[in-house]
Amino acid sequence: MLLKVFYLRAVDELSRGDSIQNRLVDLLLDLIVLTFKVDHLNLLHNSVYATKLKKGICFTQLILKTIFDDMIFRFLYNIILTLFYPVVQIAALFSGKIALFVAGRRDIFGLLKLKEVDKGTWVWFHVASLGEFEQARPLMEAFKKSFSNHKILLTFFSPSGYEIQKQYDLADCVCYLPWDTKRNVNRFLDYCNIKLVLFIKYEFWPNCFDGLSKRKIPTYSVSSIFRPEQVFFRWYGGAFRNILLDINHFFVQNESSKSLLNSIGIDQVTVNADTRVDRVYKMSRQNNKLELMEDFTAGKKCFVAGSTWPEDHDIMEHLFKKETHLKVVIAPHEVDHKSIEKLEKRMGVDCAKWSSYNSEKDRNKSILIIDNIGQLGKVYSYASFAYVGGGMKKNGLHNTLEPAAYGIPIIIGEHYNRYEEAVSLLKRGGMISVKSAAEFKEITHKLINDKKLTHQMGENNNQYILSGKGASQLILKKIESLSGL
């Protein structure tokens, strides 16, 4: 914590308007005072890196090394950002998604001016993509209800989130996050009249956080998860740990994340449930009737496979080969023409497609492919059990909370440890992980024929959702007390 005090003091001194000589003298005096106040210090508060330091020159050297390391890190970071962006611009010529990423950032400041983000009082929510947006959404809804006089600025890093939610009606301005150079950050923060900032989950941008800290704008990290293997907790991660010092408070999803932050001297941490629980709970209680699904399922048992990839299709191959009494709905993650065409070719039977569904021709088919975006949340309400895709490849599991909110059993692939909600649902017995086509076939057979198992797994998921709802309001109340809103 002592190092943290010195770091924050350094930032404050270097941001003052005094001469550089006066600022350096003040910092040197701080360093001398800190050196001789130290008796014994376990700097990192972690048994992995535990280092006992006595007063005197050892600590002075460590402070100087820390400052030097941080300067080197920021110097290299800014050089890499500057050099890398032209590479991104070249890549945009060959990728539609990257082209959106580049084009969207050209329009940021024009859009900010159009929306008059320099006037009024603004709260800034930043998300990486669509998944993080779903975590931010219930917070924005709660914020708008409690503080209707505040406007909401919503930024995205990724085109996959921005392109779908750029017309989100609860936000007063939606745009991309500027590329994290000092020039862009200063221009952005100097123009926008931001009073409060919430960054969702994994977003930690050094220049942005440094700019917010210098302007003394309260900044919060929400629904974040930390793991021992992350660079913040490595022996060489000092400069990265300094990024976290700019955050006023962390709202993390589990106790292990809190313990990790505590181990590096960060104590302003609160454990809360995933805010997406509020969102999926609300969705599951609304009217989810879909005429097409009513016609296709016709009251029969239905299996929904959502956000699937080719690796997921490999293990459910037996469902594609012949007609069954089970209605099968496949909602692939990629819905472009080529991807849908490849999926159709895998089918051993004639299948229906959402975009061209014809009741007379398609209602008696056993397989329906959803070839557009935006239906899956409601489609899960028709499922007797579901499969959530992405888990057959590392770091790719999609949203398991959506089907859990409907109180149905869930199957996933073998890779899930990075997802707190998946780990919890598995422990509670509402979800099963499979590694092969044989395992998938076995569990689907059980869920089709064992009503008791199906009911119990579904109830386990339902209880998990009920126990986690309300996180958004708790976070909002805490932020209100910390920031004085």
Secondary structure, DSSP 8 states (H G I E B T S, - for coil): -HHHHHHHHHHHHHTSSS-HHHHHHHHHHHHHHHHHH-SEEETT--TTT--EEETTHHHHHHHHHHHHHHHHHHHHHHHHHHHHHHHHHHHTTT-HHHHHHHHHHHSHHHHHHHTTTTSS-EEEEEESSHHHHHHHHHHHHHHHHH-TTSEEEEEESSHHHHHHHTT-TT-SEEEE---S-HHHHHHHHHHS-EEEEEEETT---HHHHHHHHHTT--EEEEEE---TTSGGGSTT-HHHHHHHTT-SEEEESSHHHHHHHHHTT---EEE---THHHHHHHHHTS----HHHHHHHTT--EEEEEEE-HHHHHHTGGGTSS--SSEEEEEES--SHHHHHHHHHH-SS--EEGGG--HHHHTT-SEEE--SSS-HHHHGGG-SEEEE-STTSTT-----HHHHTTT--EEE-S--TT-HHHHHHHHHTSEEE--SHHHHHHHHHHHHH-HHHHHHHHHHHHHHHHHHTTHHHHHHHHHHHHHT-
